[in-house]
Amino acid sequence: MSRALYSLMIQHRTELASAVAQRLMGSDVPHYRELGPSVVQDRSTRLVHALLESLANLPSSFVDYILLIAGERMGQGYFLKEMQVALSVLEERSWQIVVAGFRCEEHADQLARLTSTIGAAKDALARAYLERKRQAEARVALLEQQLQVLSRGTDAPPVDGDEEGL
């Protein structure tokens, strides 16, 4: 944990949340755009708070938060790309803040801290999405098998020459 990184990010938390919210209102993230600005701003603020909490003392808490949110969003039909946008904007804007707020010789260490935290969350998000996709595909395959069984019917097929009913 870096107190200096945490302090700098705390100073810019509103700016970070606004940057994320503004991007989530873009044309390529329809589910967020449909929520409206106040809900998106609130969600963005919570995302930044989770990152700050992770930087302060609980490195894995950001991954835990992202997994929780990912489960909710996937259940609501959000696309992986939509969820990735928030993390990418958070990372990009955080990098800009670090570069502006630290001496050049400190950049590598501070950026590595940020990247490892946000990168771990991105990896967890991708794994969660792929696992949900795998489960959905397995469920579809099972339903297709059940449909084939049901579509066979219960009567035996007609035997040649047994066309009385026609």
Backbone hydrogen bonds in HBPLUS format (Angstrom, degrees):
<---DONOR---> <-ACCEPTOR-->    atom                        ^
c    i                          cat <-CA-CA->   ^        H-A-AA   ^      H-
h    n   atom  resd res      DA  || num        DHA   H-A  angle D-A-AA Bond
n    s   type  num  typ     dist DA aas  dist angle  dist       angle   num
A0006-TYR N   A0002-SER O   2.97 MM   4  6.23 170.5  1.98 157.0 159.6     1
A0007-SER N   A0003-ARG O   2.82 MM   4  5.98 166.2  1.84 153.0 157.0     2
A0008-LEU N   A0004-ALA O   2.99 MM   4  6.14 160.8  2.02 146.5 151.7     3
A0009-MET N   A0005-LEU O   2.93 MM   4  6.11 166.2  1.95 155.6 159.4     4
A0010-ILE N   A0006-TYR O   2.87 MM   4  6.07 151.6  1.95 151.3 159.6     5
A0011-GLN N   A0007-SER O   3.14 MM   4  6.37 155.5  2.20 145.2 150.8     6
A0012-HIS N   A0009-MET O   3.11 MM   3  5.08 132.4  2.34  94.3 107.3     7
A0013-ARG N   A0010-ILE O   3.28 MM   3  5.08 171.8  2.29 106.2 107.2     8
A0016-LEU N   A0012-HIS O   2.88 MM   4  6.12 159.0  1.92 158.9 165.5     9
A0017-ALA N   A0013-ARG O   2.97 MM   4  6.17 168.3  1.98 150.2 152.9    10
A0018-SER N   A0014-THR O   2.92 MM   4  6.09 156.9  1.98 147.1 153.9    11
A0019-ALA N   A0015-GLU O   2.95 MM   4  6.15 154.5  2.02 146.8 153.5    12
A0020-VAL N   A0016-LEU O   3.04 MM   4  6.34 161.9  2.07 154.9 159.2    13
A0021-ALA N   A0017-ALA O   2.91 MM   4  6.08 169.1  1.92 151.5 155.0    14
A0022-GLN N   A0018-SER O   2.85 MM   4  5.93 163.4  1.88 149.2 154.0    15
A0023-ARG N   A0019-ALA O   3.17 MM   4  6.32 159.7  2.22 143.1 148.0    16
A0024-LEU N   A0020-VAL O   2.92 MM   4  6.17 152.3  2.00 151.4 160.0    17
A0025-MET N   A0022-GLN O   3.29 MM   3  5.37 147.8  2.40  97.7 106.9    18
A0026-GLY N   A0023-ARG O   3.00 MM   3  5.33 156.5  2.06 114.8 117.5    19
A0033-ARG N   A0029-VAL O   3.15 MM   4  6.32 169.5  2.16 158.0 161.3    20
A0034-GLU N   A0030-PRO O   3.01 MM   4  6.10 152.0  2.09 148.5 154.3    21
A0035-LEU N   A0032-TYR O   2.95 MM   3  5.30 145.0  2.07 108.5 119.0    22
A0040-VAL N   A0036-GLY O   3.15 MM   4  6.31 165.3  2.17 157.7 162.3    23
A0041-GLN N   A0037-PRO O   2.85 MM   4  5.94 157.0  1.90 148.1 154.7    24
A0042-ASP N   A0038-SER O   3.02 MM   4  6.17 155.3  2.08 140.5 147.1    25
A0043-ARG N   A0039-VAL O   2.95 MM   4  6.21 161.8  1.98 150.9 155.5    26
A0044-SER N   A0040-VAL O   2.89 MM   4  6.04 156.1  1.95 148.0 154.9    27
A0045-THR N   A0041-GLN O   2.90 MM   4  6.08 152.0  1.97 146.2 153.7    28
A0046-ARG N   A0042-ASP O   3.03 MM   4  6.32 155.5  2.09 147.4 153.6    29
A0047-LEU N   A0043-ARG O   2.97 MM   4  6.23 148.6  2.07 143.7 152.6    30
A0048-VAL N   A0044-SER O   3.02 MM   4  6.30 162.0  2.05 150.5 154.2    31
A0049-HIS N   A0045-THR O   2.92 MM   4  6.14 157.8  1.97 146.9 153.8    32
A0050-ALA N   A0046-ARG O   2.92 MM   4  6.14 153.6  2.00 144.1 150.8    33
A0051-LEU N   A0047-LEU O   3.04 MM   4  6.39 152.0  2.12 146.0 153.6    34
A0052-LEU N   A0048-VAL O   2.88 MM   4  6.17 163.5  1.91 155.6 159.9    35
A0053-GLU N   A0049-HIS O   2.87 MM   4  6.11 157.3  1.92 150.8 157.0    36
A0054-SER N   A0050-ALA O   3.07 MM   4  6.24 152.8  2.15 140.7 147.8    37
A0055-LEU N   A0051-LEU O   2.89 MM   4  6.21 154.5  1.95 151.6 159.0    38
A0056-ALA N   A0052-LEU O   2.88 MM   4  6.04 141.6  2.03 144.5 155.1    39
A0057-ASN N   A0053-GLU O   3.18 MM   4  6.42 165.4  2.20 152.9 153.8    40
A0058-LEU N   A0053-GLU O   3.46 MM   5  6.46 163.7  2.49 140.6 142.5    41
A0061-SER N   A0058-LEU O   2.89 MM   3  5.35 152.9  1.96 118.7 127.7    42
A0064-ASP N   A0060-SER O   3.06 MM   4  6.37 162.6  2.09 154.3 159.5    43
A0065-TYR N   A0061-SER O   2.93 MM   4  6.10 155.5  1.99 142.5 148.8    44
A0066-ILE N   A0062-PHE O   2.93 MM   4  6.15 165.0  1.95 152.4 156.2    45
A0067-LEU N   A0063-VAL O   2.91 MM   4  6.13 158.5  1.96 153.3 158.9    46
A0068-LEU N   A0064-ASP O   3.03 MM   4  6.25 154.3  2.10 145.3 152.2    47
A0069-ILE N   A0065-TYR O   2.93 MM   4  6.21 170.0  1.94 158.6 160.6    48
A0070-ALA N   A0066-ILE O   2.74 MM   4  5.80 156.6  1.79 147.0 154.8    49
A0071-GLY N   A0067-LEU O   3.06 MM   4  6.17 158.6  2.11 143.2 147.6    50
A0072-GLU N   A0068-LEU O   3.26 MM   4  6.60 157.6  2.31 145.6 151.2    51
A0073-ARG N   A0069-ILE O   2.82 MM   4  6.06 172.4  1.82 162.4 164.2    52
A0074-MET N   A0070-ALA O   2.82 MM   4  5.87 165.9  1.84 153.9 157.9    53
A0075-GLY N   A0071-GLY O   3.16 MM   4  6.17 153.4  2.23 137.1 144.4    54
A0076-GLN N   A0072-GLU O   3.10 MM   4  6.38 126.0  2.40 137.3 151.8    55
A0076-GLN N   A0073-ARG O   2.99 MM   3  4.95 134.8  2.20  94.7 108.0    56
A0078-TYR N   A0073-ARG O   2.98 MM   5  5.34 166.2  2.00 149.3 144.8    57
A0077-GLY N   A0074-MET O   3.05 MM   3  5.05 161.6  2.08 104.0 109.1    58
A0082-GLU N   A0079-PHE O   3.05 MM   3  5.33 124.0  2.37 102.4 115.9    59
A0083-MET N   A0079-PHE O   3.39 MM   4  6.85 152.6  2.47 149.2 155.8    60
A0083-MET N   A0080-LEU O   3.03 MM   3  5.31 119.1  2.41 103.5 118.1    61
A0084-GLN N   A0080-LEU O   2.90 MM   4  6.18 153.8  1.97 155.0 163.7    62
A0085-VAL N   A0081-LYS O   2.98 MM   4  6.15 144.9  2.10 148.1 155.9    63
A0088-SER N   A0084-GLN O   2.88 MM   4  6.07 159.9  1.92 156.9 163.2    64
A0089-VAL N   A0085-VAL O   2.93 MM   4  6.09 166.2  1.95 158.8 161.5    65
A0090-LEU N   A0086-ALA O   3.00 MM   4  6.11 159.6  2.04 144.8 151.2    66
A0091-GLU N   A0087-LEU O   2.92 MM   4  6.08 158.8  1.96 146.1 151.7    67
A0092-GLU N   A0088-SER O   2.85 MM   4  6.01 167.3  1.87 150.7 154.7    68
A0093-ARG N   A0089-VAL O   2.90 MM   4  5.96 174.1  1.91 155.0 157.0    69
A0094-SER N   A0090-LEU O   3.00 MM   4  5.97 151.2  2.09 139.1 147.8    70
A0095-TRP N   A0091-GLU O   2.93 MM   4  6.15 155.8  1.99 151.3 157.1    71
A0096-GLN N   A0092-GLU O   3.16 MM   4  6.50 158.8  2.21 147.4 152.4    72
A0097-ILE N   A0093-ARG O   3.07 MM   4  6.34 152.7  2.14 145.9 153.0    73
A0098-VAL N   A0094-SER O   2.92 MM   4  6.20 160.4  1.96 152.9 158.1    74
A0099-VAL N   A0095-TRP O   2.87 MM   4  6.09 169.4  1.89 159.9 162.4    75
A0100-ALA N   A0096-GLN O   3.07 MM   4  6.19 154.5  2.13 141.7 148.5    76
A0101-GLY N   A0097-ILE O   2.84 MM   4  5.86 135.3  2.04 141.4 154.4    77
A0101-GLY N   A0098-VAL O   3.10 MM   3  4.95 124.7  2.42  91.6 106.5    78
A0102-PHE N   A0098-VAL O   2.98 MM   4  5.82 133.5  2.20 157.0 159.1    79
A0106-GLU N   A0103-ARG O   2.87 MM   3  5.45 155.3  1.93 118.9 127.2    80
A0107-HIS N   A0104-CYS O   3.17 MM   3  5.33 153.0  2.25 105.9 113.8    81
A0110-GLN N   A0106-GLU O   3.14 MM   4  6.30 175.1  2.14 165.3 166.8    82
A0111-LEU N   A0107-HIS O   2.77 MM   4  5.76 166.2  1.79 162.2 166.7    83
A0112-ALA N   A0108-ALA O   2.94 MM   4  5.92 148.3  2.04 139.9 148.6    84
A0113-ARG N   A0109-ASP O   3.15 MM   4  6.44 150.3  2.24 141.7 148.8    85
A0114-LEU N   A0110-GLN O   3.12 MM   4  6.46 163.6  2.15 148.9 152.5    86
A0115-THR N   A0111-LEU O   2.81 MM   4  5.93 170.0  1.82 153.2 156.7    87
A0116-SER N   A0112-ALA O   2.88 MM   4  5.91 157.5  1.93 145.3 151.2    88
A0117-THR N   A0113-ARG O   3.16 MM   4  6.29 155.7  2.22 143.5 149.8    89
A0118-ILE N   A0114-LEU O   2.89 MM   4  6.10 177.7  1.89 166.0 165.3    90
A0119-GLY N   A0115-THR O   2.66 MM   4  5.33 147.4  1.76 136.0 147.5    91
A0120-ALA N   A0116-SER O   3.09 MM   4  5.88 151.4  2.17 129.0 135.7    92
A0121-ALA N   A0117-THR O   3.32 MM   4  6.59 150.1  2.41 137.7 145.3    93
A0122-LYS N   A0118-ILE O   2.89 MM   4  6.24 153.0  1.96 149.5 157.4    94
A0123-ASP N   A0119-GLY O   2.91 MM   4  6.16 161.5  1.95 151.4 155.9    95
A0124-ALA N   A0120-ALA O   2.97 MM   4  6.16 160.0  2.01 144.1 149.7    96
A0125-LEU N   A0121-ALA O   2.88 MM   4  6.04 156.8  1.93 148.3 154.8    97
A0126-ALA N   A0122-LYS O   2.98 MM   4  6.23 163.0  2.01 150.8 154.8    98
A0127-ARG N   A0123-ASP O   2.94 MM   4  6.20 163.7  1.97 153.4 157.9    99
A0128-ALA N   A0124-ALA O   2.88 MM   4  6.05 159.6  1.93 148.9 154.7   100
A0129-TYR N   A0125-LEU O   2.91 MM   4  6.11 162.3  1.94 152.8 157.6   101
A0130-LEU N   A0126-ALA O   2.92 MM   4  6.11 165.4  1.94 152.1 156.0   102
A0131-GLU N   A0127-ARG O   2.88 MM   4  6.05 153.9  1.95 147.0 154.5   103
A0132-ARG N   A0128-ALA O   2.93 MM   4  6.13 160.1  1.97 149.3 154.6   104
A0133-LYS N   A0129-TYR O   2.87 MM   4  6.11 154.8  1.94 148.3 156.0   105
A0134-ARG N   A0130-LEU O   2.86 MM   4  6.06 157.6  1.91 145.6 151.6   106
A0135-GLN N   A0131-GLU O   2.93 MM   4  6.18 159.7  1.97 149.8 154.9   107
A0136-ALA N   A0132-ARG O   2.92 MM   4  6.14 156.6  1.98 146.7 153.3   108
A0137-GLU N   A0133-LYS O   2.88 MM   4  6.12 160.5  1.92 153.6 158.8   109
A0138-ALA N   A0134-ARG O   2.96 MM   4  6.18 153.2  2.04 147.0 154.3   110
A0139-ARG N   A0135-GLN O   2.95 MM   4  6.18 153.0  2.02 145.2 152.8   111
A0140-VAL N   A0136-ALA O   2.90 MM   4  6.18 155.6  1.96 149.6 156.1   112
A0141-ALA N   A0137-GLU O   2.97 MM   4  6.18 158.7  2.01 145.7 151.3   113
A0142-LEU N   A0138-ALA O   3.01 MM   4  6.25 156.9  2.06 145.7 151.7   114
A0143-LEU N   A0139-ARG O   2.93 MM   4  6.18 159.9  1.97 149.6 155.2   115
A0144-GLU N   A0140-VAL O   2.85 MM   4  6.09 151.5  1.94 149.9 158.0   116
A0145-GLN N   A0141-ALA O   3.03 MM   4  6.30 153.5  2.10 146.0 152.6   117
A0146-GLN N   A0142-LEU O   2.97 MM   4  6.28 159.7  2.01 150.2 155.8   118
A0147-LEU N   A0143-LEU O   2.86 MM   4  6.06 152.5  1.94 145.2 153.0   119
A0148-GLN N   A0144-GLU O   2.98 MM   4  6.22 153.2  2.05 145.6 152.2   120
A0149-VAL N   A0145-GLN O   3.06 MM   4  6.36 157.4  2.11 149.6 155.3   121
A0150-LEU N   A0146-GLN O   2.95 MM   4  6.19 162.0  1.98 149.5 154.5   122
A0151-SER N   A0147-LEU O   2.83 MM   4  5.96 148.9  1.93 146.8 155.6   123
A0152-ARG N   A0149-VAL O   3.36 MM   3  5.52 153.5  2.43 101.6 109.1   124
A0153-GLY N   A0150-LEU O   3.44 MM   3  6.06 158.2  2.49 111.6 116.4   125
A0162-ASP N   A0159-VAL O   2.87 MM   3  5.39 153.4  1.94 145.3 146.7   126
A0166-LEU N   A0163-GLU O   3.14 MM   3  5.54 162.5  2.17 112.9 118.4   127
